[in-house]
C-alpha cells in the first residue's frame, strides 16, 4: 500500500478535526494547552461511551433513543443507593444493572415483540424519563461521597480519571465488536439479517442482547457522569442520544447497511467535543452555540456521507 | 418383543442409510390460499446430483425450505440417513448435514470471507475471544479442498457473484453437509463461471455429498445432473434418470403440454431508425466507444458475458447513468435528456433485470404499478381517479393476461412471470415505442417465458423497437433479428439472424473469435459490420 493510498484511507472526518483544531488555535491563544486538552477529554469521555453503545445498536440496523434516559437513570440509581447508605461498589453495580434491566426491556420490545426500534425506544425514553422524575421528585440529588466522586474526577491536574475509565470502556466495546461472536453477529444482523438467520444465528436473541449491551455500557457512562458532576440530575441526559447518533454517523457508520466501526465514532465524538469546547474558548455567545453546532454537524455529515455513499455506489 | 423391534431396526436402518441420504415421504404444505405441496416424495443418494425441476410456483422452493428446516410440513415425513427428522429447524437441519445455498445473497456484506464461512461456529479461545488466525487458516483449507482461491480477508461485498457462491459452498462444507441444496446456482453466473461451479460440484460429488440442484436451465442440468424429479403445481410428476430423458420431454412434464415453438419469430418489414448510439463512452460505468442502432419492427439482441457492459449501455440510453462522450439519437433527434423522466417522455421503456427492486413497487397494488410511470399522462390534474385507474389497469391485466384476482392485489404476491408482465404493462401504459428488456425471462417459468416472447413479437409487429439483453444464448438467437455482442464495455460484433450460432456469439463474447486480428487495441471493433446499413 502506497503512502498516498494510506493517507487517502484516513476518514475525511479526521481532517475536519485537524482543521477545527488549527482554526480554533489560530483564533485563540488559550486553545492549544494541555489543560484544555484534558478538559476536552473529561467532558467528552461520557459521550464517547454512549456513542460506542449507540454505534453497536446502529451497526445492528437498530436505533436506541432511550440511551440518554438510561444514562440519567443509572446516575440517579447509584446516587440514591449511596444516599441509602450502600457501599460505593454496590451503588455502582446497582446503577449498571439498572441499565442492563432497561436495555432488556427495550430489547424485548424490539427483538421479541418485533416493534420498530424507533417507536419502541421513543416510548422507552418517555417511560424512563418519567420514572427518573418520580424517583428524584424532579430535583437534582447531590452526593458528597468522596470515593464515588473520585471515579469522575481528575487526580491532580493532569490525570483525568473519568476519561481513562471511559477510554477503557470504549476499548472494551471495540474489542467486543471485533473479537467476540456477539460483535460479529452485530455486523451480520445489520448487514443481512435474513442471511444471518438462515446461517443458523439466533438473530432474535442477539438482537435482544444488542440493547442489553447498549443499556449496560450506557449506564456505566451515566454513573461516571454523575460522579464527575457530583450530582444526579434528572434532566442531565436529555438530548444525549442525538449527540451519540450524530457522532456515530459522523464516524462513517451507515444507518442501514451494517457498515462502519466504533473507531470511526471516536472521531465523531472528538469533532463534537472540539466544536463545543472551541466555541466556548473563543467566546461564542452561548445562545448561538446550538445553531452553529447543528449547522456544522450537518455539513460534516454531508461531507462524510457523500464519501460513504460514493464508495458504496462504486461497489 | 425386544427381539422383534431390534431385528426390525437392523433390517431397515442400515439399508436405508447406505442407499439414501435423504428421503422425503408424502409431504404436504399449505399456505393461506395455496396448496404449495401436495403429497410430494423425493429422495437423494450420496454422491448424486438430483435436479428438482418445475415452473415457478411448482413447489420447489417450499420443498427445499422444508428440507432445510425453514418451514414445517403439514403432513408427511423426512428421513435423513434413514432416521426420521421431525420438527426440523434451520439449526437442526444443519446439524443433520443439510446445507443450503439460497438464490438470494445470504452472505454478510461487511464480514470477511473467513467470518462468513464460519459465521455460526466462529472459533474462540480464552473464553469469548475470537481466534481469527484459526478461522482464516481453516477457511483457506476448505477453499483449497474445493480447488478454489478466494482471499479470506476480503469482505463479502468485494467478491464477484461466482466467488460469493464458492464462499457459500465452503460455508455449507463446514457443517460436514452431506446434503447440499443449490437454488438456481447459475442464475447470475457467466458461462465460464458456470464451468467452474460444475467443477466444484463434481468435486463435491466425489466426496459423496448428495446435491439437490434447482435450475430453470434444462440443457445445463443435462450436463451436471444424474436424476431429475419434476414437480407441477405442488404435485409430484415423476423421477427419471437424466440420461434417459430429452429436454423436450422434461418441458412437457413441467408444463403438462407440448411446447413446440418456444421462440416465436416473425419477419416484419423494417421501419425507420428510432435509436442510434454513436461513440458512447463513460468512465464511471466502463463503456467504451459504443455505437449501435435500432429500427422499428425489429428485436435486437444484446449478448455478452455478465459485466460486459450490457446493462450499463441500457442504463445510459435510458439516462439512468451519465455518459462522458458520444451521442444518443432518438427518433432522429439528438437526445438532450438528462434524467429517466426525459426518457419516458421520449417513449423509451427500460425493463430492468432486477424487476423486484427497480421495475416495481412490490408493496403497491398491481393497478398502481401498471399506471406508475404514466400518472402525469393519465391524470394530468394530479388527482388519481380510482375508477379510471381501475378500468385502465384492468384493461392491461386483460391484454397481458396477468394472473391476479384483481388489480387491487399487492404486486409482491404475484409470481415472477406475472410481475414481469406488470412491468410490461407499466410501459405499455406510457405509450413507449422503444423497449429495452434487461434479462426479461430470468427466473421465470417456461409458460410465462413463452408469453413474454409473444409480447416482444407483438411489440415488433406493432411498429415498436425492442432491445433485448439476455445471457441465455438460445433466447438471444431465437428471438433476435440482429445481435450485438459486447465485451469489456464495448460492442465487438454485430451478427445477423441468419449467421448467429451459439458458438459464434460465445467466441466474440469471450474474446475467442478466430477472425479477430492480432493487432493492438486501437481497433476495438474488428469483427463488426457497419451498423448503419
Interface residues (C-beta under 8 A of the other chain):
Chain A: X178 X179 X180 X181 X182 X184 X187 X188 X190 X191 X192 X194 X195 X196 X197 X198 X199 X200 X201 X257 X258 X259 X315
Chain B: X70 X90 X91 X94 X100 X102 X104 X105 X106 X107 X108 X109 X110 X111 X115 X119 X120 X122 X124 X128 X129 X130 X132 X157 X158 X171
